[in-house]
Structures are given as structure tokens and as C-alpha cells.
């Protein structure tokens, strides 16, 4: 059945007759004839038997369509054929075939009505399709007629519309081309208005438009013209960029940077900017120096314009050097300020519009923007050092182009101050230590300072040799900070200010310390002003202020250093003390005992007339001013700080040596005075003589330790000689006591000022050299007050007639046998000498204030000399009794009682020295021997005389020999 269905499906729908006719002969399916069909119908039908016959058919016959039944049956034949079997088998196959044929015929008859019905439907469908074909034919004919009637006209309209649209686009293009032709006029206007971003934007848009219309022949020429215009814009943009190097304008620079951004040439702009800054530095300094050189030359010679900058600097005159340097630094400041503000602009732009990250859209553009930003930042940071290096090279060439060794001090200080300010600018600009400037200014400074110091030492010698040691009248509140040379300390008290702040000139110190910490020079002068211009202006104002009020007396404040004292009625009581520390206001206790201080008014010789002003001379004041200049120079130029401090110490050394040689050098009294010159003072004097004094002038050149080489001799100064106007031999003036007081106390005052400056000097001194400064203060400055002893000893040794007293004591008879109640005449004579000394001391104090330490030293020397004269007189006694010794005690007690009324010295110097010697007369032999061993302050003569006088009273000859031998043993090591 399946085979029949598949066959029908392959053959398509056909009539039953056609279908039967189309059966493949291959299948050997014979259609029964009518007779056979009738026989089959007439045969009795046994459905069960028929079904069994069909079931007996082998399954292979139902396998597939390609099954070959004939071949199959033939293959089944045995090798040996049996006719009967074959016939039987054939009959079986026939029965099977008949059963199948019958079954098929039954099925066909059963399905015939449905088949007929379906065939009718197919016929009807065929009829409908033929009708549809007729309708389509008619429709096509009608459409052909419509095309002929309507389509051609419509397409004509469409073609015209398209042509209109094309012409409209062409007109628009022509108008755009016309606009492009006129763009150069607008570009010129925008360039004149410095609207570089707008001009570039317009030009780029025009280029883009031109590329759109490049198919027009007229556009090719326009495109090349736009390219030329864009190059012209870039040239003008480069010029505009160069203008920012001298005068930075935010809006101008913003437009320029935006223009370069549009051109996508940010990195090129940075390269060009640094090139312009370098060129601006060169052009600026050259024009400034050239202007001064031509001005000083006074002619129209143009040879200077062809010179190199380094050669041009050598033609600057000394008078125009400082103004030219100032203008040079002003101009360079403007360039560096512009660069600083340029960096600020880029930093602010980074904060407002940070560079895009690589995660954003447009990875290529983003990466390029990041690269540009990084390049600009690095270029600007590296440019700081490069710009400052160029500035240093230009200023160095200017500094070394002129020999400044003969400059005036004020001019040189201005140079140092300007360069110091410039180095501060460099430190704030890029953190540089300005090695080039430091090296060049140090070279000039050392050269200048050696010459300057040598000249100043010669001037100091001249001052000292012409000094009459008269008092220089200054007010009691005088302080070195009032001097013009120390104004920088008045403005900046603390020497511990940072080095970058110490180099600030005094006019900038008016800013509060808080402002100084917060505002740098670039912040303070970012909008207007110039640190170098301000420096010069305020320098003039400061000079006028100093001249108006410089620390000396005037009608109302202070006026002149040479005027007389005014009344001290308006001076506070605490200032009327004999000596007041000018820094602390305290009265020092050195050189005075408590008892002396309690009654200082009685012995203060300054209360008779005059004030408590410091005692100093014109030379002292000049030395102080000179020290101020040295410190000011050192304050500005730290690399030569040690050289300056060494020279400052030489000024003090020379002054101390001069005072000593003028007033304290007396071999006769110096050797006799007990401990007048301490070992420290003697060492200091020897050091000064060997290192600073030119020994040939003293006739001792061969004994000089350092004398010899010419270079060493240049640093030495001849020993000064006392002016012939100074008389030190008149007894009426106490042998020049007034001059001695002025000289010695001016040295002490100078030492006090050095003590005041010690902390400042210590701050400036390099760490490796600080031991020198400490040694200078401990070995030299602190010994100034020690000069009082040898200087005033000379006066004390001559003030009283000690020889007359010895003669009077020699005439006294000491071997008396009764106790006397009346003292000897020599005591009255000695007291009268002291009264006369006191009177003359008072006379001197009316002209020069005699400070309490001075009067104490004088009285101490005189009393000590008098007591030693008494011991010497007692030691000359040949014979003496117990009553004579009592008379000695009476005389000495009378002397002490009267003396204590004349002086406030407590205790009396060497009182025990006399009393012990007198009482030694009563000692036994053993005690006398111990006395000789313990009291070596007495001379051998005095001890021997003591033993000889005691002979016969309580010492026998044997004991005498023993004691004299003990004295000789003591004296033997000395010999």
C-alpha cells in the first residue's frame, strides 16, 4: 500500500486510467483483465483465506521501491530445478498475486467516490486560474495605457525639481565661495584686535570649507592663500608670545595659549616661549648696559652696539655702576616675574581644567592631551633653572667687568644689597643657592674688602696718632643702634632670623614678621612695584632720617657729636649713676665691693658736673661706625663672614694695643707693680704685636715672629705714636688722668659694644670658625677692663710722694722706751698727700666723668702703694723696741682712721700686709721661721731686717743665723 501511495505521489494527480497506465513495468504489476476481474468477483470470497494468502507474502516484497522481484525469485531457485516444484511455487505466487490484485481492486473501488470528488475540485481550480490569467492580461493592458497617459509628465516634473535642488545647492556653494574670498579682510581685523583664537578658528573653518569645495578650480588658489594666512597668523602669534616675557597679561596669554591649542602646537609653544625668555634676558641686559655706556661716552659712536655683552660691561664707569646694576636687576625682575606668573597661570589652569584621564572617550586624543600636559609641566619646571642660570651669567659678567676695589663704601654696600636681593629672588624663583653670583660677588668682595680694610687700618692709625683723647659728648641714652651703620640691627633685632630673611634690606623689615613669613617677593610685588626700585627709594629716605636724628644731642633730640653737654636735670635718677649698662639698665657689680656701692655717691666723681653718658672719643665712634659697616657687609655677604669678623677683631686689637702703648706701657712701674698685667692680657698683647704690628717701626723687626714676607707685611700696621698734644707728665692733671680715663673707658665701652654684638656675630660665623670668635671674646674683648690696672698704676705711682715718706720714716726713732700717745709726722704728711690726690681727682672729674670702677682702681693703687711704702719704711728700721712697734701700730691705725674718711674703699687694700708685718716683731723663733716660709709676699730685705731688729730682744744670734739661712733658702730658687 505504501508503494502505491509513494508511486501516486511521484506521478501526481491523474485520472485512474492514467494512473493505471503509468505503472512501471519494472514492478511487473499486471493489471487483471475484465474477465479475470469478473472471475475474481465471481469466486467465493473468503476474507480470512485471502488475508492468510497476503500474509504469506514475504516481507522483502514490501521493503522498498527499488526491489527487483524477478531477480529475487531467480536467486531463490535451487541449483537443480524440479518442474513440479516450480509449478507449485508458481501457482502459489499466482494465488498471492491474485489476492493482492483483488485487494488492490477492492481498495480502488472503495476510494473511487472520493477520487472523483477531488478530481472535480481540481478541474474547478483550473478553470479559476484561467480566469485569473485573463484578468491579469487586462490589468497589464490598462497599466500600459496609464503609463502612456500620466508617467512621462510626472517624471518631467521630478526632473525639474531635482534640477532646482541642484541649482539651489550650487548657489549656496557659490555664496560660501564668495564668503571665503572675503575672509582675509576679517582675518586681518581679528589679528589687529589680537583675537588669535578667533582668527585661527575662522581660518581652520575656511580651510575645512575649502576642502569641501576643492572640486572647483577657483578653490585651489584660495586654499593656498588660506595656508599662507595661517602661517602669517602663526608668525604674529609667536610675536605675541614673545611679548609675555616682559609684561605678562593674563587675558593676552590666555588668548595666545588657546590659539596654540587650536593649532595643536602646545609643545611647540612651550619651546618657543623658553627661547623667547632667553632672548628677552639677553636683549634686556644688553639694552640697559648699552644705554648707560652710550650715555657715559657722550658721543654718537655706534661701535658699542656691535660689542659683545661681556666686553660692553667693561665700559661702565664707576659713577654709573650702581644705577646701571639697579636698572639691570629691575629689568631682569620683570622677566622672572613674567615667567613666575606664566607658571601660576598653568597651575591655575590645571586646577580648573585638569587633564582628561585615559578612560574617557577618544583614547587617542586623550593620550595626546595627557602627553602635552606632562610636557608643558616638565618644560616649565626645567625652565626655572635655565632662566635663572641665564640671569646669573648676565649679572656675573656685569659684576666681574669692573674692578670695585676703589668703590665708595656706600656704593659697594648697595651693590652687595642688590645682589643679595637678587640671590633671594633666585632662591624663591627656583630654590637655587646662586653659586655663580656668590662666587663672583665673593671674589669682588674679598678684593674690595682687603683694600678697604688696609685703608681703614691706616686711617685708624692716623686717627689714633692725632687723637687728643678728649671726651666725645653724647647723651646718656646713647646706643650704637642709633647710628646709621647699625640701622639694620634696629630693624631686625634677632640675629637668628633665617638667612633668606637676613639679606632683606632694612626697608622691607617694616613689614610685620607675619607678613614676612607669608609673603614672598613674588607675592608681594606680583601686581605692581619692584623690590630693587623700592630698595633705592627707601635708601635715600633712610639717609635723611639718620641725618635728622642720629643719636647725638640737639636742641630737642640729638644733633651733633661735638656739642657740649646739656643739663642733666631731665635725666632720670637711675641714669645718674656712675655707670649704667646701656642694654639692661643694671649697675654692674664688678670692680666694686658691696660697701663701696652703698656709699657710691660720696666717691662718684661724676656727680659734680656732667652726665652719665658713655665715655668715648671721636676715634672710638669711628671704630664703632667702621664695625657697623663691616657687620653690614658681612650680613649681606655671608661667604666672607670669617674674613670680615677677623678684620673686625683687628680693629679692636689695634685700638686696645694703642691704648696700652700710649698709657700703660711703662717699664719702670710695670715691673714693680704686683700682678698689674695678667698672663691672659700679656698673652693677648704679645699676640697682637706679633700678628698685627709692623715691628720695624719699633726697631724690633728681627724679633718679630711673623715678620719677613712682603705679603705678610701688607697686613700689618705700624705701631701708633701718641700725639704730642697729649701731656702725661703734669702733676696738676694727675699725669694726664683725664686722657687716660677717656682712653681706657672708651676701650671698655668699645668692649661692651662688642659683647652686645657677640650673638649677632656668632650667628653669622661659619660653624668651623666659631672657636676663633669664642677665643677672641674670651682672650681679647674680656681683657679690656684689665688695662685699667697698668694704666692707672702709672698715675698712682706718681700721684703721691712716696720717697719723701720714706725719708720722713727714716728720721723717726723707733727704739723708744715709753709708749707714745701721739703719732708721727709722716702720717700727717701722707694723709695730706691723699687729700691733695682726692682734690686733684675731683678737679679732673669736673672735666671728665670718672666712673666708680676707675676711682676704685686709683684709690686701690694709691693705698696699696702707700701701705707697701709703710712696710718698706718699717723694713728699713735698724733698731726697734716693743714701744717702737706699738708706735708703728699707732701710726698705722691713725692712718687708717683718717683714710677711711677720704675713701669708701672697704676693706682697705693691703691692710693686713702692714699689720702682719708689724705684729711679726713679737713672734718667737719657731713662729718666726714659720712666718718666713708662709709670707713670701715680703721681700728678702724686709724679712731679713725683721730678723735683725728682733735680735737681742727675743731672738739670739744662733736663731738669727738659722732664720737668715731660711730666708736665703727661699731666695735661692729665684736666683
FENHU-V628848 format. One record per residue. N is the residue number from 1. PSI is psi as a letter, one per 30 degrees, with the letter a starting at -180 (* if undefined). OMEGA is omega in whole degrees, 0 to 359 (none if undefined). NEAR is the number of other C-alpha atoms within 10 Angstrom. Layout:
BEGIN
n->{N;N}
psi->{PSI;PSI}
omega->{OMEGA;OMEGA}
near->{NEAR;NEAR}
END
This chain:
BEGIN
n->{1;2;3;4;5;6;7;8;9;10;11;12;13;14;15;16;17;18;19;20;21;22;23;24;25;26;27;28;29;30;31;32;33;34;35;36;37;38;39;40;41;42;43;44;45;46;47;48;49;50;51;52;53;54;55;56;57;58;59;60;61;62;63;64;65;66;67;68;69;70;71;72;73;74;75;76;77;78;79;80;81;82;83;84;85;86;87;88;89;90;91;92;93;94;95;96;97;98;99;100;101;102;103;104;105;106;107;108;109;110;111;112;113;114;115;116;117;118;119;120;121;122;123;124;125;126;127;128;129;130;131;132;133;134;135;136;137;138;139;140;141;142;143;144;145;146;147;148;149;150;151;152;153;154;155;156;157;158;159;160;161;162;163;164;165;166;167;168;169;170;171;172;173;174;175;176;177;178;179;180;181;182;183;184;185;186;187;188;189;190;191;192;193;194;195;196;197;198;199;200;201;202;203;204;205;206;207;208;209;210;211;212;213;214;215;216;217;218;219;220;221;222;223;224;225;226;227;228;229;230;231;232;233;234;235;236;237;238;239;240;241;242;243;244;245;246;247;248;249;250;251;252;253;254;255;256;257;258;259;260;261;262;263;264;265;266;267;268;269;270;271;272;273;274;275;276;277;278;279;280;281;282;283;284;285;286;287;288;289;290;291;292;293;294;295;296;297;298;299;300;301;302;303;304;305;306;307;308;309;310;311;312;313;314;315;316;317;318;319;320;321;322;323;324;325;326;327;328;329;330;331;332;333;334;335;336;337;338;339;340;341;342;343;344;345;346;347;348;349;350;351;352;353;354;355;356;357;358;359;360;361;362;363;364;365;366;367;368;369;370;371;372;373;374;375;376;377;378;379;380;381;382;383;384;385;386;387;388;389;390;391;392;393;394;395;396;397;398;399;400;401;402;403;404;405;406;407;408;409;410;411;412;413;414;415;416;417;418;419;420;421;422;423;424;425;426;427;428;429;430;431;432;433;434;435;436;437;438;439;440;441;442;443;444;445;446;447;448;449;450;451;452;453;454;455;456;457;458;459;460;461;462;463;464;465;466;467;468;469;470;471;472;473;474;475;476;477;478;479;480;481;482;483;484;485;486;487;488;489;490;491;492;493;494;495;496;497;498;499;500;501;502;503;504;505;506;507;508;509;510;511;512;513;514;515;516;517;518;519;520;521;522;523;524;525;526;527;528;529;530;531;532;533;534;535;536;537;538;539;540;541;542;543;544;545;546;547;548;549;550;551;552;553;554;555;556;557;558;559;560;561;562;563;564;565;566;567;568;569;570;571;572;573;574;575;576;577;578;579;580;581;582;583;584;585;586;587;588;589;590;591;592;593;594;595;596;597;598;599;600;601;602;603;604;605;606;607;608;609;610;611;612;613;614;615;616;617;618;619;620;621;622;623;624;625;626;627;628;629;630;631;632;633;634;635;636;637;638;639;640;641;642;643;644;645;646;647;648;649;650;651;652;653;654;655;656;657;658;659;660;661;662;663;664;665;666;667;668;669;670;671;672;673;674;675;676;677;678;679;680;681;682;683;684;685;686;687;688;689;690;691;692;693;694;695;696;697;698;699;700;701;702;703;704;705;706;707;708;709;710;711;712;713;714;715;716;717;718;719;720;721;722;723;724;725;726;727;728;729;730;731;732;733;734;735;736;737;738;739;740;741;742;743;744;745;746;747;748;749;750;751;752;753;754;755;756;757;758;759;760;761;762;763;764;765;766;767;768;769;770;771;772;773;774;775;776;777;778;779;780;781;782;783;784;785;786;787;788;789;790;791;792;793;794;795;796;797;798;799;800;801;802;803;804;805;806;807;808;809;810;811;812;813;814;815;816;817;818;819;820;821;822;823;824;825;826;827;828;829;830;831;832;833;834;835;836;837;838;839;840;841;842;843;844;845;846;847;848;849;850;851;852;853;854;855;856;857;858;859;860;861;862;863;864;865;866;867;868;869;870;871;872;873;874;875;876;877;878;879;880;881;882;883;884;885;886;887;888;889;890;891;892;893;894;895;896;897;898;899;900;901;902;903;904;905;906;907;908;909;910;911;912;913;914;915;916;917;918;919;920;921;922;923;924;925;926;927;928;929;930;931;932;933;934;935;936;937;938;939;940;941;942;943;944;945;946;947;948;949;950;951;952;953;954;955;956;957;958;959;960;961;962;963;964;965;966;967;968;969;970;971;972;973;974;975}
psi->{e;e;e;e;e;e;e;e;e;e;f;a;j;l;l;e;e;e;e;e;f;g;k;k;f;e;f;h;j;k;k;k;l;e;e;e;e;e;e;e;e;f;k;k;j;j;e;e;e;e;e;e;e;e;f;f;k;k;f;f;f;g;d;l;f;g;k;j;e;e;e;e;e;e;f;f;k;l;e;j;k;j;e;e;e;e;e;e;e;e;e;e;e;e;e;e;e;e;e;e;e;e;e;e;e;e;e;e;e;e;g;e;e;e;e;e;e;e;e;e;e;e;e;e;e;e;e;e;e;e;e;e;e;e;e;e;e;e;e;e;e;e;e;e;e;e;e;e;e;e;e;e;e;e;e;e;e;e;e;e;e;e;e;e;e;e;e;e;e;e;e;e;e;e;e;e;e;e;e;e;e;g;e;e;e;e;e;e;e;e;e;e;f;h;i;e;e;e;e;e;e;e;e;e;e;e;e;e;e;e;f;e;g;f;f;k;e;f;e;e;e;e;e;e;e;e;e;e;e;e;e;e;e;e;e;e;e;e;e;e;e;f;f;f;f;e;j;k;k;e;e;e;e;e;e;e;e;e;e;e;e;e;f;h;h;e;e;e;e;e;e;e;e;e;e;e;e;e;e;e;e;e;e;e;e;e;e;e;e;e;e;e;e;e;e;f;e;g;l;g;k;g;f;f;f;f;l;l;e;e;e;e;f;f;g;k;l;e;e;g;e;e;e;e;e;e;e;e;e;e;e;e;e;e;e;e;e;e;e;e;e;e;e;e;e;e;e;e;e;e;e;e;i;l;k;l;l;f;f;l;l;i;e;e;e;e;e;e;e;e;e;e;e;e;e;e;e;e;e;e;e;e;f;e;e;e;e;e;e;e;e;e;e;e;e;e;e;e;e;f;f;k;j;g;f;g;l;l;e;e;e;e;e;e;e;e;e;e;e;e;e;e;e;e;e;e;e;f;e;g;g;k;g;h;e;e;e;e;e;e;e;e;e;e;e;e;e;e;e;e;e;e;e;e;e;e;e;e;e;e;e;e;e;e;f;g;k;g;h;l;k;j;j;l;l;f;g;k;k;f;f;f;k;e;f;g;e;f;e;e;f;i;e;j;f;g;k;k;e;f;f;f;f;k;l;e;f;f;f;f;k;l;e;e;e;e;e;e;k;l;e;e;e;e;g;e;e;l;l;k;e;e;e;e;e;e;e;f;e;e;e;e;e;e;e;e;f;e;j;g;g;l;k;a;e;e;c;k;d;k;f;g;l;l;k;l;k;g;f;g;k;l;e;f;f;g;l;e;k;k;k;f;e;f;g;l;j;l;f;k;g;k;l;e;e;e;f;e;h;f;e;f;g;j;g;f;f;e;l;a;a;h;l;k;j;l;l;e;e;e;e;e;e;e;e;e;e;e;e;e;e;e;e;e;e;e;i;f;f;g;e;e;e;e;e;e;e;e;e;e;e;e;e;e;e;e;e;e;e;e;e;e;f;f;j;j;e;e;f;e;f;f;k;j;h;e;j;l;e;e;e;e;e;e;e;e;e;e;e;e;f;f;k;j;f;e;f;g;g;h;e;f;f;k;e;f;k;d;k;e;e;e;f;e;f;l;k;k;k;l;k;k;k;f;f;j;k;g;f;k;f;e;g;h;h;h;e;e;e;e;e;e;e;e;f;e;e;e;e;e;e;e;e;e;e;e;f;e;e;e;e;e;e;f;k;k;e;f;g;e;e;e;e;e;e;e;e;e;f;e;e;f;f;e;f;f;f;e;e;e;e;f;e;e;e;e;f;f;e;k;i;e;e;e;e;e;e;e;e;f;f;k;k;f;h;l;g;l;k;k;f;k;l;l;e;f;e;e;e;e;e;e;e;e;e;e;e;e;e;e;e;e;e;e;f;f;e;k;k;j;l;e;e;e;e;e;e;e;e;e;e;e;e;e;e;e;e;e;e;e;e;e;e;f;f;f;k;e;k;k;l;e;e;e;e;e;e;e;e;e;e;e;e;e;e;e;e;e;e;f;f;f;l;g;k;k;l;k;k;g;e;e;e;e;e;e;e;e;f;f;f;g;k;a;e;e;e;e;e;e;e;e;e;f;i;g;f;k;l;e;e;e;e;e;e;e;e;e;e;f;k;f;d;g;k;l;e;e;e;e;e;e;e;e;e;e;e;e;e;e;f;e;e;f;*}
omega->{179;180;179;181;180;178;178;180;180;185;181;181;178;178;181;180;179;181;181;182;184;180;183;178;182;184;178;179;183;179;181;177;184;181;180;179;180;179;182;179;183;178;179;184;174;185;183;179;178;181;179;178;180;181;181;178;181;183;185;181;179;190;182;185;184;182;180;186;184;180;181;182;180;180;182;182;177;179;181;186;177;186;182;180;181;180;178;181;178;181;179;179;180;179;179;180;181;179;180;182;180;181;180;181;178;180;181;180;182;185;185;179;179;181;181;180;181;181;177;179;179;180;179;180;180;179;180;180;178;177;179;179;178;180;180;180;178;180;180;178;178;179;178;178;180;179;180;184;190;192;183;179;181;180;176;177;180;180;178;178;179;178;178;179;179;179;177;177;179;178;178;179;179;177;177;178;178;178;178;180;182;185;184;179;180;178;178;179;181;177;176;178;182;175;185;178;179;180;180;178;179;181;179;177;179;178;178;178;180;178;177;183;183;179;174;184;182;184;182;177;180;181;178;178;178;178;176;179;179;176;177;178;179;178;178;178;177;176;178;178;180;180;181;182;182;181;184;176;187;183;180;182;177;178;182;180;177;178;179;177;177;179;183;180;181;180;176;179;180;178;180;181;180;176;179;179;177;179;180;178;181;182;183;183;180;181;180;181;179;179;180;180;179;178;180;179;175;176;184;180;183;182;182;183;181;182;169;182;182;178;181;182;181;181;177;180;182;181;183;186;183;178;180;178;179;179;178;181;176;182;179;176;180;180;181;177;178;179;179;180;175;178;178;181;181;178;178;178;179;179;182;184;183;180;181;178;183;180;184;180;181;187;182;179;180;180;178;179;178;179;178;181;179;180;180;182;180;181;179;180;178;180;179;181;181;180;182;177;177;179;180;181;180;181;178;178;179;182;184;180;183;175;185;185;182;179;170;183;183;179;181;177;178;178;179;182;180;180;178;177;179;178;176;176;179;179;178;184;184;180;182;175;175;183;181;179;180;182;182;181;176;179;178;184;179;179;181;188;177;179;182;182;179;178;181;178;177;177;179;177;179;178;182;181;178;181;176;177;172;183;174;188;174;181;184;180;180;178;184;179;179;180;180;183;181;179;181;177;178;180;181;187;188;177;183;177;183;182;180;179;182;182;176;175;191;184;179;181;179;174;178;181;179;179;180;181;187;189;171;180;182;177;185;183;184;184;182;179;181;184;181;177;179;180;183;182;183;178;179;180;182;179;179;179;181;179;182;182;187;172;179;185;171;182;181;180;177;185;190;182;186;180;180;176;169;184;179;180;181;180;178;183;183;178;180;175;186;182;180;176;186;182;186;183;181;176;181;184;185;179;178;178;181;179;179;181;180;184;186;182;183;183;180;185;181;184;181;178;177;182;179;180;177;179;178;181;176;179;177;180;178;178;179;178;181;177;178;178;179;181;178;178;179;181;182;186;185;181;180;184;182;178;181;181;177;178;176;179;178;176;180;179;184;179;180;181;180;180;180;182;180;194;185;185;179;188;184;182;182;181;182;182;181;175;181;181;179;179;179;179;180;177;179;180;178;179;180;182;182;187;189;187;177;192;181;181;179;183;183;185;182;182;182;180;186;183;177;185;182;180;179;181;179;183;181;183;176;179;182;177;182;179;180;179;180;181;182;184;183;180;180;180;183;174;177;182;181;180;179;179;181;182;185;183;174;176;178;178;178;178;178;179;176;176;179;183;187;182;180;179;180;178;183;185;175;185;183;183;183;175;177;181;179;179;179;181;184;185;186;185;184;180;184;182;180;178;179;184;181;183;182;175;179;179;182;181;181;186;181;180;182;180;178;180;178;179;179;179;179;180;181;178;186;180;181;184;178;182;183;176;182;179;183;184;184;178;179;179;180;179;177;176;178;177;178;177;179;180;180;176;176;177;179;184;176;178;181;177;178;182;181;177;180;180;178;179;180;179;180;179;183;180;180;177;179;180;178;174;177;179;178;178;178;179;179;183;180;181;182;177;176;179;177;177;177;178;176;178;178;179;183;178;177;179;180;182;180;182;182;176;181;186;177;181;177;354;179;181;177;176;179;180;180;184;180;180;180;183;180;180;186;184;175;184;181;179;180;179;178;179;181;181;186;186;180;177;177;179;179;179;182;178;179;179;179;179;182;181;182;181;178;180;178;176;179;184;180;177;179;180;179;181;178;176;178;178;180;177;179;184;187;178;181;181;none}
near->{10;11;12;12;10;12;16;16;10;9;13;10;14;13;12;13;8;11;14;14;11;13;17;11;9;12;13;11;12;12;13;14;9;9;9;13;16;11;11;16;12;9;9;8;10;9;11;9;11;18;14;13;18;17;11;11;15;9;8;11;12;12;11;10;14;8;14;14;14;12;9;12;9;9;10;9;11;8;7;6;9;11;9;9;10;12;11;12;12;12;12;15;14;12;15;20;17;19;20;17;18;18;17;14;15;12;12;13;11;11;11;12;11;10;16;13;10;13;15;12;11;13;10;11;12;12;11;12;11;10;12;12;11;11;12;11;11;11;12;11;11;11;11;10;11;11;11;10;10;10;10;10;11;9;11;11;11;11;11;11;12;12;11;12;12;12;12;12;11;12;12;12;16;14;12;16;20;11;12;20;16;11;16;17;9;13;21;14;12;17;18;10;10;17;16;26;23;17;24;23;14;18;22;17;13;21;21;13;17;23;14;12;18;15;10;13;9;13;20;15;11;18;20;13;15;21;14;12;18;20;12;13;21;17;12;15;22;17;12;17;22;20;19;23;24;21;14;20;14;13;9;16;17;14;19;22;21;16;24;21;16;16;15;14;13;20;18;12;20;21;14;15;21;20;14;20;25;21;14;20;23;16;12;18;23;20;14;16;23;21;15;20;22;18;13;14;14;9;8;9;9;9;8;17;15;8;13;10;20;16;13;19;24;16;19;23;15;15;11;14;23;17;16;21;22;19;17;21;24;17;20;23;23;20;24;23;25;21;25;19;21;18;17;12;14;17;14;11;13;13;9;9;9;12;17;15;12;15;9;10;10;9;13;9;13;17;17;13;19;16;14;19;19;13;15;20;17;10;15;20;13;12;21;20;16;16;21;24;19;16;23;21;14;21;24;18;18;24;22;16;16;16;13;19;17;13;15;12;16;10;16;21;19;21;21;23;22;24;24;25;23;24;24;23;23;23;15;15;20;18;14;16;13;19;12;15;23;20;13;17;23;18;16;19;24;16;15;19;24;17;13;17;19;16;12;15;20;15;14;22;21;14;18;23;18;17;18;20;25;19;22;22;23;27;22;22;16;17;16;20;17;17;21;20;19;19;18;21;20;15;15;18;12;13;18;14;12;9;15;14;16;19;23;20;21;19;17;15;17;11;12;10;11;8;12;15;10;10;13;15;16;18;12;15;14;15;10;7;12;19;21;21;13;12;20;15;11;15;14;10;11;15;12;12;11;15;14;13;17;22;23;21;22;18;8;6;12;18;17;16;18;13;14;14;17;15;10;16;9;7;14;9;9;13;20;18;18;23;24;19;13;20;11;8;11;12;15;12;10;7;12;18;14;11;12;19;17;10;13;18;15;13;22;24;24;24;18;13;15;21;24;24;21;27;27;24;23;20;23;23;17;14;21;22;17;18;23;23;19;21;24;21;22;22;27;25;22;19;20;22;21;20;16;25;21;14;19;21;19;18;21;23;22;23;23;27;22;21;22;20;17;21;24;24;16;15;9;9;17;17;11;10;17;12;11;20;20;15;10;15;18;12;14;20;18;14;15;17;22;17;19;24;25;23;23;14;12;11;9;11;14;11;11;15;12;18;20;11;8;8;8;13;17;12;15;21;20;17;20;24;14;19;15;11;11;15;14;19;12;10;15;14;18;22;19;19;27;24;21;23;28;23;30;28;24;27;25;24;20;23;21;19;17;21;15;14;16;16;14;18;21;18;16;24;23;15;9;8;12;16;13;14;18;13;11;17;17;12;15;22;23;17;20;24;18;16;23;25;21;25;28;26;25;24;25;25;18;15;22;23;14;20;11;13;21;18;12;17;22;16;11;13;14;21;17;15;11;12;13;13;10;10;17;19;14;21;21;15;15;20;20;13;17;23;14;14;21;17;12;18;21;19;17;22;23;17;15;22;28;28;21;22;20;22;22;21;21;24;24;22;23;24;23;20;20;23;22;18;18;23;20;18;19;23;20;17;20;15;16;22;18;18;16;20;21;18;22;22;17;18;20;21;16;17;18;17;10;15;18;13;9;16;21;22;25;13;12;17;18;16;16;12;17;21;16;14;19;19;13;18;19;15;15;15;18;10;12;20;19;14;17;22;13;9;13;13;11;15;14;16;13;19;22;19;19;24;25;21;20;23;17;10;12;12;18;14;12;10;18;20;13;13;23;20;13;17;21;13;12;15;13;9;7;6;5}
END
